[in-house]
Amino acid sequence: MRNPMFVFDEHTAELIFGYCRERLALDPVPLDYGGYATPLHDVLDGLISPEGNEPARVLELFADHLASAVISSDSPRFVSFIPAAPTKASLLFDMVVSSSSLHATSWLEAAGAVSAENQVLDVLADLAGLPKGSGGCFVSGGSAGNLSALMVGRDTAGLRGHGTERAKFACSEEAHSSVGKALRVLGLEPFVVAAVDHRLTGEALEAALGSDRVGAADVVGVVATAGTTNAGIVDDLAGVGAVAGRRKLWFHVDAAYGGGALFAPSVRPLFEGIELADSLVVDPHKWLFAPYDCAALIYRQPALAKAVHAQDAAYLDVIHEAMPGVVHDVDSGTEGATGDVPWNPTDYAFHLTRRARGLPLWFSLAVHGTNAYRDAVETVLTNAREVAALVSATPYLELLREPTLSIVLFRRRGWSRADYEAWSARVLAEQVAFMTPTTWEGDPAARLALLHPDTTVEVAREILDTMA
């Protein structure tokens, strides 16, 4: 007798499909309430038991108690942190990926899925101006991408004439927290360069490296940010990249949030110099409208990353070998993501097992076209500029800086941190917005992180009116 867990059940399928249809049809997506929910022990107590439960009961519990205790980050009123706004096409295809149980670790197991993912990586590499042959893989997020890229920068330092015993990476204090964490994991230390108006500049980097500061001679790489999380600022990529090139430093660009703006001609000049990167991270689950768990990690020379990340084990030998009957033009010199050499995503990051997390983005891009993505990103940028103008025109608000990308940073005159926190809790409870306070130059501040094209100026005005 077959185990019932592995038998298709029409009733359960219809329950799940019905829930998904209702969820996907929400327009607009409500915030729901999660940030200050009470513990759910009573709801969950005894649910997982030896006997199990009827699917309808479990789904009802999820819909009534658990889903409502999660803030919907794809709501146009989610304007904290960095929101998400996955297209309906990408969400639907994520269901295809899950129901197909794709194990996209190697070319041997998933050549079709990997080919599609690599097509998207080529689009992103081309937008960044990276040379033909650049490539990499999709990882879970910017943190995983930064760690994997910096590991390659560390382990290849000797090829560039640097020692690795006390290796350091230069960055500014504005670098994402995951950069510092990655360096700690790798046993490295940051060489912090003072930012100029919150930007890492080539001039400041050159001055710091040319000084007699302790550790300056041990720097093997540099991390620049293309879209800081708190304020959306883009570092001096051209200047930093030029210094990295002269000094033979690994040049990593963390564009996890801001990389989506590469689609937008109106701000493309801000990213000049990104084409100099040795490694680049862009999170499509942020500003490229993909579901969560999708970050593109791209290398200028993927072979360097493969030499660092490829895992050796007897049972893995087969994924690195040509299969019988399959011709691979290994003499062509092609080593890019669309080349003839089998491409194993596991060779380009610290992971092994992985789902085909780039496929929902691939499907959405193929369905809608890159022009639709361009227009959506430009809409968000336009909305950010107009919201900033609205803030400037509101007497009780103070705009702290003009938005570089899509984050509007401002202050409510006269408010303390406690005032911001009380207001934040109130507007979430009233389902007006999820908007948490931040800190700017040592003082509490407010921050509107715009990413959803439907977070219009009218929505922002409604939020700002609650601060009067």
ABEGO torsion letter per residue (X at the ends): XBBAAABBBAAAAAAAAAAAAAAAABOBBBAEBAAABBBAAAAABGABBAAEBBAAAAAAAAAAAAAAABBBAABAABABEBBBBBBAAAAAAAAAAAAAGBBBABAAABAAAAAAAAAAAAAAAAAAGBBBGBBEBBBABAAAAAAAAAAAAAAAAAAAGBBAAABBBBBBAABBAAAAAAAAAAGBBBBBBBBBGGBBBAAAAAAAAABABBGAAABABBBBBBGBAAAGBBBBAAAAAAAAAAAGBBBBBBAAAAAAAAABAAAAAAABGAAABABBBBBAABAAGBBBGBBBBBBABAAAAAAAABBBBAAAAAAABBBBGBBBBAAAGBABAABABBBBAAAABABBBBBBAAAAAAAAAAAAEAAAAAAAAAAAAAAAAAAAAAAAABAABBBABBBABABBBBBBBGBBAAAAAAAAAAAAAAGABBBBBBBBGGBBBBBBBBABAABBAAAAAAAAAAAX
